[in-house]
Amino acid sequence: MKASEIFAFVAGAAAATGITLLFTTEKGKNLRDELKKNLTKEEIDKLIEKLKRQREEAPTEAEMAEEDVFEEDNQE
């Protein structure tokens, strides 16, 4: 298993855990309420935009596949 595959799995698991926590549990309701108290709408919008930019800058699956090919070539 390649490092990029492990990273993708861990990132997906973390995202799924965070989404589940925020939207399905009583603790998630408490977290949402605390966020509303501590962050303004503008700050939340900035945070969302930052996350979108980071996602756009993340490598695509095709780019990651190219890295895997280069790793395999270097191992031979």
CNS distance restraints for C-alpha pairs under 8 A (distance, minus, plus):
assign (resid   1 and name CA) (resid   5 and name CA) 6.63 0.50 0.50
assign (resid   1 and name CA) (resid   6 and name CA) 7.14 0.50 0.50
assign (resid   2 and name CA) (resid   6 and name CA) 6.47 0.50 0.50
assign (resid   2 and name CA) (resid  68 and name CA) 7.51 0.50 0.50
assign (resid   3 and name CA) (resid   7 and name CA) 6.09 0.50 0.50
assign (resid   4 and name CA) (resid   8 and name CA) 6.06 0.50 0.50
assign (resid   4 and name CA) (resid  64 and name CA) 7.12 0.50 0.50
assign (resid   5 and name CA) (resid   9 and name CA) 6.18 0.50 0.50
assign (resid   6 and name CA) (resid  10 and name CA) 6.18 0.50 0.50
assign (resid   7 and name CA) (resid  11 and name CA) 6.03 0.50 0.50
assign (resid   8 and name CA) (resid  12 and name CA) 6.07 0.50 0.50
assign (resid   9 and name CA) (resid  13 and name CA) 6.10 0.50 0.50
assign (resid  10 and name CA) (resid  14 and name CA) 6.09 0.50 0.50
assign (resid  11 and name CA) (resid  15 and name CA) 6.15 0.50 0.50
assign (resid  12 and name CA) (resid  16 and name CA) 6.10 0.50 0.50
assign (resid  13 and name CA) (resid  17 and name CA) 6.09 0.50 0.50
assign (resid  14 and name CA) (resid  18 and name CA) 6.12 0.50 0.50
assign (resid  15 and name CA) (resid  19 and name CA) 6.12 0.50 0.50
assign (resid  16 and name CA) (resid  20 and name CA) 6.02 0.50 0.50
assign (resid  17 and name CA) (resid  21 and name CA) 6.04 0.50 0.50
assign (resid  18 and name CA) (resid  22 and name CA) 6.13 0.50 0.50
assign (resid  19 and name CA) (resid  23 and name CA) 6.10 0.50 0.50
assign (resid  20 and name CA) (resid  24 and name CA) 5.55 0.50 0.50
assign (resid  20 and name CA) (resid  25 and name CA) 7.42 0.50 0.50
assign (resid  21 and name CA) (resid  25 and name CA) 5.77 0.50 0.50
assign (resid  21 and name CA) (resid  27 and name CA) 7.00 0.50 0.50
assign (resid  21 and name CA) (resid  28 and name CA) 5.10 0.50 0.50
assign (resid  22 and name CA) (resid  27 and name CA) 7.38 0.50 0.50
assign (resid  22 and name CA) (resid  28 and name CA) 3.84 0.50 0.50
assign (resid  22 and name CA) (resid  29 and name CA) 6.62 0.50 0.50
assign (resid  22 and name CA) (resid  31 and name CA) 6.90 0.50 0.50
assign (resid  22 and name CA) (resid  32 and name CA) 6.94 0.50 0.50
assign (resid  23 and name CA) (resid  28 and name CA) 5.74 0.50 0.50
assign (resid  23 and name CA) (resid  29 and name CA) 7.10 0.50 0.50
assign (resid  24 and name CA) (resid  28 and name CA) 6.56 0.50 0.50
assign (resid  25 and name CA) (resid  29 and name CA) 6.60 0.50 0.50
assign (resid  26 and name CA) (resid  30 and name CA) 6.42 0.50 0.50
assign (resid  27 and name CA) (resid  31 and name CA) 6.17 0.50 0.50
assign (resid  28 and name CA) (resid  32 and name CA) 6.12 0.50 0.50
assign (resid  29 and name CA) (resid  33 and name CA) 6.18 0.50 0.50
assign (resid  30 and name CA) (resid  34 and name CA) 6.17 0.50 0.50
assign (resid  31 and name CA) (resid  35 and name CA) 6.12 0.50 0.50
assign (resid  32 and name CA) (resid  36 and name CA) 6.22 0.50 0.50
assign (resid  33 and name CA) (resid  37 and name CA) 6.35 0.50 0.50
assign (resid  34 and name CA) (resid  38 and name CA) 6.14 0.50 0.50
assign (resid  35 and name CA) (resid  39 and name CA) 5.64 0.50 0.50
assign (resid  36 and name CA) (resid  40 and name CA) 6.92 0.50 0.50
assign (resid  39 and name CA) (resid  43 and name CA) 5.82 0.50 0.50
assign (resid  39 and name CA) (resid  44 and name CA) 6.36 0.50 0.50
assign (resid  40 and name CA) (resid  44 and name CA) 6.32 0.50 0.50
assign (resid  41 and name CA) (resid  45 and name CA) 6.11 0.50 0.50
assign (resid  42 and name CA) (resid  46 and name CA) 6.16 0.50 0.50
assign (resid  43 and name CA) (resid  47 and name CA) 6.17 0.50 0.50
assign (resid  44 and name CA) (resid  48 and name CA) 6.20 0.50 0.50
assign (resid  45 and name CA) (resid  49 and name CA) 6.18 0.50 0.50
assign (resid  46 and name CA) (resid  50 and name CA) 6.11 0.50 0.50
assign (resid  47 and name CA) (resid  51 and name CA) 6.26 0.50 0.50
assign (resid  48 and name CA) (resid  52 and name CA) 6.21 0.50 0.50
assign (resid  49 and name CA) (resid  53 and name CA) 6.20 0.50 0.50
assign (resid  50 and name CA) (resid  54 and name CA) 6.23 0.50 0.50
assign (resid  51 and name CA) (resid  55 and name CA) 6.20 0.50 0.50
assign (resid  52 and name CA) (resid  56 and name CA) 6.24 0.50 0.50
assign (resid  53 and name CA) (resid  57 and name CA) 6.23 0.50 0.50
assign (resid  54 and name CA) (resid  58 and name CA) 6.21 0.50 0.50
assign (resid  59 and name CA) (resid  63 and name CA) 5.80 0.50 0.50
assign (resid  59 and name CA) (resid  64 and name CA) 6.39 0.50 0.50
assign (resid  60 and name CA) (resid  64 and name CA) 6.25 0.50 0.50
assign (resid  61 and name CA) (resid  65 and name CA) 6.07 0.50 0.50
assign (resid  62 and name CA) (resid  66 and name CA) 6.29 0.50 0.50
assign (resid  63 and name CA) (resid  67 and name CA) 6.40 0.50 0.50
assign (resid  64 and name CA) (resid  68 and name CA) 6.32 0.50 0.50
assign (resid  65 and name CA) (resid  69 and name CA) 6.33 0.50 0.50
assign (resid  66 and name CA) (resid  70 and name CA) 6.33 0.50 0.50
assign (resid  67 and name CA) (resid  71 and name CA) 6.15 0.50 0.50
assign (resid  68 and name CA) (resid  72 and name CA) 6.19 0.50 0.50
assign (resid  69 and name CA) (resid  73 and name CA) 6.19 0.50 0.50
assign (resid  70 and name CA) (resid  74 and name CA) 6.18 0.50 0.50
assign (resid  71 and name CA) (resid  75 and name CA) 6.31 0.50 0.50
assign (resid  72 and name CA) (resid  76 and name CA) 6.66 0.50 0.50
